Amino acid sequence: MKIIADENMPYVDSLFGELGEIEYVNGRTLTPEQVADADVLLVRSVTQVNEALVSQNQQLKFVGSATIGTDHVDKALLASRGIPFSNAPGCNATAVGEYAFIAMLELAQRYQQPLKNKRVAIIGAGNTGSATARCLQAYGVEYRLCDPLLAEQGDSRQFFDLDELIAWADVISLHVPITKEGDFPTWYLFDQKRLEALKPDAWLLNCCRGEVIDNRALIDVKQKRDDIKLVLDVWEGEPSPMLALVPLVDIATPHIAGYSLEGKARGTFMLYEALCRVVGIAADKKLDSLLPSFFLDVINVHEVADERALLTLCRAVYDLRDDDVRFRQSGTDRLGFDKMRKNHRHRREFSALKLENAKGSEVNWLSFLGFSNVG
């Protein structure tokens, strides 16, 4: 069985090595000729899986995308050809939620505006939005959700109107898929009008897809309103962000909010399990065996006295400032953007850090936030 895999997808050898011959490719430049004799195709969001890509292949048995979103895959085409497809919903939700939470703490520290005093609107209440909500709930931050699709489907949580939330929220965190059709399209969801409607001193975070915000309009609004604070992990026109926008952003990274080692391993592992089901074999690998030990063993935390102390603890796991600096120095062009993503191997989730604590109340809320508790 020949397996074509994106070169930036980790743990493929460990999980798929016994199932067939693996050939690694650049997912952004993958050609129909490279796919022609593949039995299995493993991609990420940078690869458009469409008629053109698979036109020369008559033997494809499985396509997997180690992503939450599927807008880069023509699922109808694959279904019409009887090719099983699987993605990895929720694989990096924890990482994205923690990224958004850490970014809020960084802004709070930078501008001396405590996060606990903020009201946060989470736009999109799927896996990543829910993960962000869990972090905020653990810390005791007031938040509200907007997701008209989930509301229509009968989700029992309370949802609010988007424009009402824009008027209400001090912080807006975006977690929607990119869609152009249907009743609730998200392409340019935040257009000039909605950007101009942001409250004074509002914080706007985008951790989903760049085109959810009209980036040209964002440049115009930000140049007029320096009070708005921006966190952008995604950009219109990736991997080539609008260079005029980058200096206007407070925290800027190259679409790596979900790039924790745990999230990457989970995504690849979910595809491994899916392929095993398709070919009818037992999945005998274990997710935990893939991850390296964290460089810190156990930290004894007696008390998290204030927000600065919490941010210090979070930075021990992932210091977001490092990626912001690297991005500004060398990641704003096409090659640099992809190189940063390819070489991103240092990010861990809160669960990697084990906390030992003498105060039960501290253990409880830090465990809910995601840190591991060893008693």
Helices and strands as residue ranges (DSSP letters): E 2-6, H 12-16, E 21-25, H 32-35, E 40-43, H 51-54, E 62-65, H 75-80, E 85-86, H 93-111, G 115-117, E 119-123, H 127-139, E 142-146, H 148-152, H 162-168, E 171-174, H 192-196, E 203-206, G 210-212, H 215-224, E 229-232, G 246-248, E 251-252, H 261-279, G 288-290, E 298-300, H 307-317, H 320-330, H 334-342, G 350-352, E 354-356, H 360-369, E 372-373
